[in-house]
């Protein structure tokens, strides 16, 4: 019996063979990614669902289209692409990419798998789909770089564990996120790993007009009709600011509960920057 | 310098006497779209400051200079101050650029004040400059918001309109305030700036027009946001033992307070109060022996109308949460309320050339306290004035209190 799940904006099917996941969107007769998704973001969602279902997954074979470093930072699941010391035969799971916006997670020793077809796909507007695809293509060109508010690759990667998996610090009962360096006594905060629960409440929100959006978003903001940002407070105390996932028509209200999914934020110098974006709890 | 002055100077250096600091001259360019570049704008502001000194004065008498600038657009990002002083008759003296975002020249003023208070200098220039409108639209977008939290806020799609919009919506939620109150602030500041010859936008706006402006960052409209301006400003400070050589009518800096806060809004304990403002104001009031009730006029940092609303609370002109009522009742209108808020028009109308804003506020207070602004703009019976200069969305703040009288 297959279990059908709406999960972080994707359509998933789980059975004894593993997990099948696909984008919610079709364009013509093709399954295509939504405006801020790709195989990395959907692969992370797939792994998180498997972990959520109680599977113990330490490592996985990943297709080339998936950014192994981001997968590791977001889920803790390692791969040979990220860690060359892993041995092929010790990796028990495969993440397999399809021709379209589909992925499968299955045991490495499986000879075949079979899943029911997900329901509830949406037809994506052709102009919107094409415009966003072109904007991302331009943004990923190596010469595309912000000259003012510059976040270098190393700076992005330094904050990536907090950005992708809500890695935080704990002092007594108090959780601190994003992580900090020295405390009032001049001592380092503990590097013990803690994680915020990925559920938060909206304290405020805004929608920037396309003209007012930061330059990092200047190619996509006009297509999206602006940039929507939430100020949220996590159950455990810390606040944060997050973009709303691009494919949602969401009118936030103060007090709403939101969850998070890894999505594409922006690209610079040929490197995609991923991070958590918010979506309302259904 | 006579014998008494020399003796006093020695006592200051030895720590036996606390020196008072006077403003003896102040000048600025018009804020707005300038054809002049950095050198030309700075020369004009310095020239206006030099010529505002009542008695004989030459720039060669200046000991040191502090010049605030964000260096927007990257133009002469390094050694800005050396270039500018070279073009204003200040060759050879110690100079430096001070950068604290939009509070750059507020802190340049504080540094200059401290240089005199310490006894290391007698006459010091504090100034600021910014050239913002010579960039292409695309390049300007790169630079706007560079003083915010780049790593977290920027990557969440926020520039300053967005950050202040988050504060505004939360304030509306927690307190008796609404967007209408922000419209009142916008209308007032445009009214104040209308007759200011130095103002960027000399245009009055009606409530209806300001209410229906183009949405920039919901709930903030175009009429809630200050313009991006070019401009320079310059004030000349002097120790009390030399000030009377230059004027019989000095304005005294009665105190300087400054503080900082977390860079990112989400890291602060409150998003509807600027703790840096509260701390800086508390320090300034305490050092001057004054309270908010003693202030006749205040140039506050209204980069967005919600920033003025919050500043009236954080500076103590009204209780926390009552900023909306304060604006609604017109309590900051010139010669109508107990305190005039932004007689120059504020950043909203006078303009906001980032690095020049803080000392630009000091120029306005200097002129108001000496009664030398246009008659129609004069705050009646102005004895004590305050400047409030904020960096970023509240990460840094400098507050100065000026008076016709020295501290008692």
Interface residues (C-beta under 8 A of the other chain):
Chain A: X146 X147 X148 X149 X150 X151 X155 X156 X159 X163 X178 X203 X204 X205 X206 X207 X208 X209 X211 X212 X213 X214 X215 X216 X217 X218 X227 X228 X229 X231 X238 X239 X240 X241 X242 X243 X254 X265 X266 X273 X275
Chain B: X74 X138 X139 X141 X142 X143 X144 X145 X146 X148 X150 X151 X152 X153 X154 X155 X156 X157 X158 X159 X161 X162 X165 X166 X167 X169 X170 X173 X214 X215 X216 X217 X218 X219 X220 X264 X265 X266 X267 X271
